[in-house]
Amino acid sequence: MGMVSATRMETFLVVARQGSIRKAASQLHVTEAAVSAAVAHIEKQMGAKLVAKTGRGIALTEAGRVYAGYCRSILGLMKEAHAAVQQAETGRLRIGVVATAGEYVLLRPLASFRRRFPEVELSLSVHPRDVLFVELQHHETDLVIAGRPPRDAGLVTRARRPSRLVVVGPPGRHPLRSTWLLRGRGSGTRDATQELLSSLDINPPTLTLGSHGAVLAAAREGLGVTLIHSDAVEQDLESGVLAILPVDGTPLDRPWHAITTGTPTPTTRLFLAHILDPGQVGGDAFYPP
């Protein structure tokens, strides 16, 4: 079996994501013939059919789906290998967070890290929890701040920070007779809300709002009640716009987790040491797991 170049793997992944040779060619600024040739070359090397024509474009075969997963991991590991041999203080750090953690948990520690290590090349991406864990497994991200990772994912919790989920809404609202505001699919808070409603054995009207910010805005406008990390509503509670509403089974203990693969880069370790150090980050500090 011959080797497939990183460039061809990248081309194959774009085809997989776009579901179309034409769209992939347009994104990569190459001809459709070049994209088709790259895919045909990989199929020949692998001795397997990886794509099949569908009505409007192409779809991955089962073998194609498996191969795309390996491509993501191989390309992620190649980039990680580069990061792993850099000096920690001048390396690259890609952090993935869920929206609440990005806004309320990580910003201050990230700012103080930036001041201490201005040479580190930092990037921060905000995605639903499920997307973040898949990216981390494929070595496309170095560190994730989210809820607990899936048990069998081969991911490692390096630090935790306490947090609670509470039900909030306009003061005096009756939570069991209200509309419940939900996050979009893939959100850990959405899953926790649905588990809570089922344990209370109630089936209230729900309203799904894609983003964390939209849910909070809707709660402030009186559109309903929502289960949310207490980190996110401190100011609203202080100002009296929202109140914590008593609901059986709450508050829920849902600590934040700082998660890596089994092979964190030197720069990732440097950041973990930073957020675990109360001398550097004060009350924002995480704790060893």
Stockholm file with secondary structure:
# STOCKHOLM 1.0

chainA/1-289         MGMVSATRMETFLVVARQGSIRKAASQLHVTEAAVSAAVAHIEKQMGAKLVAKTGRGIALTEAGRVYAGYCRSILGLMKEAHAAVQQAETGRLRIGVVATAGEYVLLRPLASFRRRFPEVELSLSVHPRDVLFVELQHHETDLVIAGRPPRDAGLVTRARRPSRLVVVGPPGRHPLRSTWLLRGRGSGTRDATQELLSSLDINPPTLTLGSHGAVLAAAREGLGVTLIHSDAVEQDLESGVLAILPVDGTPLDRPWHAITTGTPTPTTRLFLAHILDPGQVGGDAFYPP
#=GR chainA/1-289 SS CCCCCHHHHHHHHHHHHHTCHHHHHHHHTSCHHHHHHHHHHHHHHHTSCCEEECSSSEEECHHHHHHHHHHHHHHHHHHHHHHHTSCGGGSEEEEEECHHHHHHTSHHHHHHHHHHCTTSEEEEEECCHHHHHHHHHTTSCSEEEESCCCTTSCCEEEEEECCEEEEEESTTCCGGGSCEEECCTTCHHHHHHHHHHHHHTCCCCEEECSSHHHHHHHHHTTSCBEEEEGGGGHHHHHHTSSEECCCTTCSEECCEEEEECSSCCHHHHHHHHHHTCHHHHGGGCCBCC
#=GC SS_cons         CCCCCHHHHHHHHHHHHHTCHHHHHHHHTSCHHHHHHHHHHHHHHHTSCCEEECSSSEEECHHHHHHHHHHHHHHHHHHHHHHHTSCGGGSEEEEEECHHHHHHTSHHHHHHHHHHCTTSEEEEEECCHHHHHHHHHTTSCSEEEESCCCTTSCCEEEEEECCEEEEEESTTCCGGGSCEEECCTTCHHHHHHHHHHHHHTCCCCEEECSSHHHHHHHHHTTSCBEEEEGGGGHHHHHHTSSEECCCTTCSEECCEEEEECSSCCHHHHHHHHHHTCHHHHGGGCCBCC
//
